[in-house]
């Protein structure tokens, strides 16, 4: 059974990281919509926004996803935990799938290699933040600290 740390001391930092990624994705999406507003939805032209290639469909999806990430980062509940885990997996899977069709006509989101790299990086960061931002009652935190101070744990530290 997986163990997610509860009430990790660096939780605020992880929430800020997830929020900054959400803000970047939202700004990228808004900029991309402004750049591609007259183009077809799945256009594969060379339109760039904030260093990443985009089309109208990818820009609209980025606006929606950015808002969702910002909402998840602003909540002090486990909603952000589950949203970050899910978003990390979605980013990683999407980047791998889009990398596999990069030079074909199936590149319907108009990804470039830089978009793949940024998506993988964001996926890894969001997955990492999702692993450490779980919230629980103070008893869980005390049990976690007690588990770390257990005499058996001290033997393994030498």
N, C-alpha and C positions, 0 to 999 in steps of 0.2 A: 504494500500500500504506500503511495507517495506521501511524503511529508512536506507540507508547505509551512515555513516559519510563520508564526502568528505574531502580529504586532512588532514586526522587525523595527529596530531603531532607525534605520535609514528609509523607512516608508515614505516620509515626506519628499525626500530626494527622488525616489522612484516615481512618485506621483507627478512631480514637477517634470521629470524626463518624459513621461507619457503625455503630459499636457503640452510640452513644447513640440513634441512630434505631431500631436493633433493640430496645434496652431500652424506649424509648417505645412501640413497636408491641406488644411483649410485655406491658407493663403495661396498655396500652389493651385488648388482647385479654382478659387475665385479668379486668379490671374489667368489660368488656362481657359476658363469660360469666357473671360473678356477677350482673349486672343483668338478663340475659335468659334465665336458666336455665330458667324455666318456660314461656317463650313458644315458639311454633312456630319452626322453623329459619329460614325466610325471611319472618318477620313484618315488616310495614312500619309498625309503630307508632312513636311518638315516644320512643324510648329513646336516651339520650345517655350517653356515657362519655368522660371527659377532654376534653370540648368537641366531640366528634364523634358523629354519629348512627350507630347500629349495630343489628344484629340478631345472633342466635345464630350464624348461618353466617359472617358477617363477623368476629365475635369469635373464633371457632375458627380461621378462616383467619389472623387476625392473630397469634394465639398461635404457630401453626406458622411463619409467616413471620418473626416476631420471633426465634424460636429459631434459625432458619436464618441470619439476618443476624448474630446474636451469634456463632454458630460461625464464620461467614466472617470476621468482624472479629477474632476471637481467633487465627486461624491466621496464621503468618508466611510463608505460601507464596502462590502465585498463585491458590489457591482463592478467597481473598477478592476478588482482582481480578476474576475471572470472575463470582463471585456478585454483586458490587456492580454490574457492568455489566448483568447479567441482571435483577437486582432493580430497577435504575433504569428499564430499558425496561418491565418489568412494571408498575411503579407508574404510569408515564406513560400507557401504553396503557389500563390499567384506569381511570384517572381520566378520560381522554377518553371512553371507552365509557360509563362510568357518568354522565358529564355529559350525554351525548346522550339518555339515558333517565331523566333526573332526575325529571321530573314525570309519569312514566307508571307503569303497573303492572309494567313490566319492570325496575324498580329493585329487583332481588331482593337486593341487598346493603344496601339502606336508606341509600344515600348522601345527604348533603345537600351544598349548595354548599361549606360549610366543609370537609367531608371531601374533596371534589374538590380544593380548593386545597391542603390539607395533603398529599394524595397526589401532586400535581404537584410541590410543593416537595421532598418526600422523594425523588421520582424524579429530579429534577434534581441534588440533592445526591449521591445514590447513584451516578448516572451520572458526576458529576464525580470522586467518590472512586475510582470504578473506572478512570478514565482515568489516574490518577496513582499508583496503589498497586501497580504491577507490580514483581515481585521478580526479580532476575537475579544472575548471578555478578558479582564485583567487576570483572572485565574489561569487562563491558557498561557499568558505571558509568564506568570510565576512558575507554572509547571515546566515551561520551556527552559527557563533559567535554572530551575532545580535539576532538570535532566542534564544540562551542560555541566553542572557542578557535581554530578554524581561521582563517587569514588572510582568507579570503573572507567569513566571518561578521563579521569586524571592519570590513570595508568597508561592509557594510550597516547597521552600528550608527551611522554618522555622519550 
